[in-house]
Amino acid sequence: MAAAGHGSPSSSLPRRDPPRPPRDGYGVYVYPNSFFRYEGEWKGGKKHGRGKLLFKDGGYYEGEFTDGEITGEGCRIWASSGNTYSGQFVLGEPQGRGIMTYRAGGCYEGELSHGVREGYGRLVDRDGQAYWGWFHDNQRHGQGHMVFRNGDEYEGDWVRDQRQGHGVLCCADGSTYEGQWHGDVFSGLGRMTLCSGAVYHGMWINGHPAAQARRIVILGPEVMDVAQGSSFDLNVQLQQDSGEVAESEDGRVLKISAGVRYVQLAAYSEVSFFKVDKDNPETFQTPFGFECIAYPLWSPKSGALEPRAALESARGDPLLPRGDREPAAASDTSRGQRDIPGGPPGEARGCEPHCPEDCRRVEQGCARFSDVCLGPPPAGYSPVLFLDDPCEKAGGRPREGLGPGRTPTTQDPPGGSRPDGAATAEPAAAAFPGEYVIMIRDVTDPPFLGHVLPTAFKHLRVSGKGTDRQPHIPGEGPESLS
């Protein structure tokens, strides 16, 4: 019992009161929890004026204090994130204007509220992308201007960090889009103008045009009949999957070229085939069930499409086998215009909206090629004629009214002989009667929204003296083009 009445040795020691913060003036104070340490100005026992508050984790605040609170101008470093903020504070939180620098890269300069971006400011991320505009709840929201890493620029409406509403996108390659956005993609009514000069103006759904062209259609009869040496016109439409004209499209570049049936039928032609000065002439398949070789086009009015230049243009068609190609004739570039390449997107390309003589630009989904004419066979093309009799003299010309019984001659031509021994016709001023094809292909460069339209074909039959077929000129009669 006596032992119980004695206190422990520690209980007999005098109890120490915790140190009190300075009352006024400059002083240093370590808080009882040892997490905070303050050194700076005091007033009435509260932090007031300029000072530095250090945290045990290594972070700190240095700046103005008001009535014991972090309020005013100052600088805060967070040890956990490594971010730094310099600017205005209210009750310990960044509020007002300031600059936030992120350890991961990038910075924000502008207005904040309760530590998050709120109001107008400029944000640069770690990739160097920059945004000037309005923020809400730390996200881009309202009007703003954004410069992306790839050089694209957007100015318009934002909703919760996504482009939404009306905006203008200017791409680094010169293409532009102006119109409606939703969920960060084109959505609604908008106009896309590509650097190639192609334009789509219409509705967009989830970033894709709602009425984009899917094919090229050459209007007119299934087989066009043309008189020998006559010119003709071609009306072309870009059509959607539904068959409707893609009126929302302008500026696609369409290129015309031609081919001649490699092995002709005697019922339609004076020529059996063209002997080409190559071991393996380049041929291509058509949807009409026969093979063709390239053939020149020319315009009787402009004269720009000379036979040789047009032939080289036809040989550039991607449907033809790739081989050694000669450069185009000088007349092809005499007007200071370069040809629009038809190769794959990876090849060299330009963004100037050039349109050579053998090309047309689409307007509201339509194009027209006027005064098109098949030229005479070019150098290197030797026509091998059908003759009544294999023993007929080479000096005699084929008689009129060629029929299915004709066979190609194998005798020497007048004035000399060929190593192959095949007789050839005298140079022609126009295309021989026979079967040809016209091709219209999409050479828009770069491709319109990454999509190249399939090549369109038209079967052409040229009739001349000695045939019983009446020539048909497109644009006249019941089969006239609409």
Stockholm file with secondary structure:
# STOCKHOLM 1.0

chainA/1-482         MAAAGHGSPSSSLPRRDPPRPPRDGYGVYVYPNSFFRYEGEWKGGKKHGRGKLLFKDGGYYEGEFTDGEITGEGCRIWASSGNTYSGQFVLGEPQGRGIMTYRAGGCYEGELSHGVREGYGRLVDRDGQAYWGWFHDNQRHGQGHMVFRNGDEYEGDWVRDQRQGHGVLCCADGSTYEGQWHGDVFSGLGRMTLCSGAVYHGMWINGHPAAQARRIVILGPEVMDVAQGSSFDLNVQLQQDSGEVAESEDGRVLKISAGVRYVQLAAYSEVSFFKVDKDNPETFQTPFGFECIAYPLWSPKSGALEPRAALESARGDPLLPRGDREPAAASDTSRGQRDIPGGPPGEARGCEPHCPEDCRRVEQGCARFSDVCLGPPPAGYSPVLFLDDPCEKAGGRPREGLGPGRTPTTQDPPGGSRPDGAATAEPAAAAFPGEYVIMIRDVTDPPFLGHVLPTAFKHLRVSGKGTDRQPHIPGEGPESLS
#=GR chainA/1-482 SS CTGGGSCCTGGGSCCCCCCCCCSSEEEEEECTTSSEEEEEEEETTEEEEEEEEEETTSCEEEEEEETTEEEEEEEEECTTTCCEEEEEEETTEEEEEEEEECTTSEEEEEEEETTEEEEEEEEEETTSCEEEEEEETTEEEEEEEEECTTSCEEEEEEETTEEEEEEEEECTTSCEEEEEEETTEEEEEEEEECTTSCEEEEEEETTEETTCCCEEEECSCSEEEEETTCCEEEEEEEECTTSCBCTTEECCEEEEEEEEESBCCTTTCSEEEEEESSSSCCCEECTTSSEEEEECEECTTTCCSCHHHHHHHHHTCTTSCCCCCCCCCGGGSTTSCCCCCCSCTTSCCCCSCCCCTTEEECBTTEEEEEEEEECCCCTTEEEEEEESCTTSCTTSCCCSSCCTTCEECCSCCTTSCCTTCCCBCCCCSSCCSEEEEEEEEECCSSCBTTBCCCCEEEEEEEECTTCCCCCCCTTSSTTCCC
#=GC SS_cons         CTGGGSCCTGGGSCCCCCCCCCSSEEEEEECTTSSEEEEEEEETTEEEEEEEEEETTSCEEEEEEETTEEEEEEEEECTTTCCEEEEEEETTEEEEEEEEECTTSEEEEEEEETTEEEEEEEEEETTSCEEEEEEETTEEEEEEEEECTTSCEEEEEEETTEEEEEEEEECTTSCEEEEEEETTEEEEEEEEECTTSCEEEEEEETTEETTCCCEEEECSCSEEEEETTCCEEEEEEEECTTSCBCTTEECCEEEEEEEEESBCCTTTCSEEEEEESSSSCCCEECTTSSEEEEECEECTTTCCSCHHHHHHHHHTCTTSCCCCCCCCCGGGSTTSCCCCCCSCTTSCCCCSCCCCTTEEECBTTEEEEEEEEECCCCTTEEEEEEESCTTSCTTSCCCSSCCTTCEECCSCCTTSCCTTCCCBCCCCSSCCSEEEEEEEEECCSSCBTTBCCCCEEEEEEEECTTCCCCCCCTTSSTTCCC
//
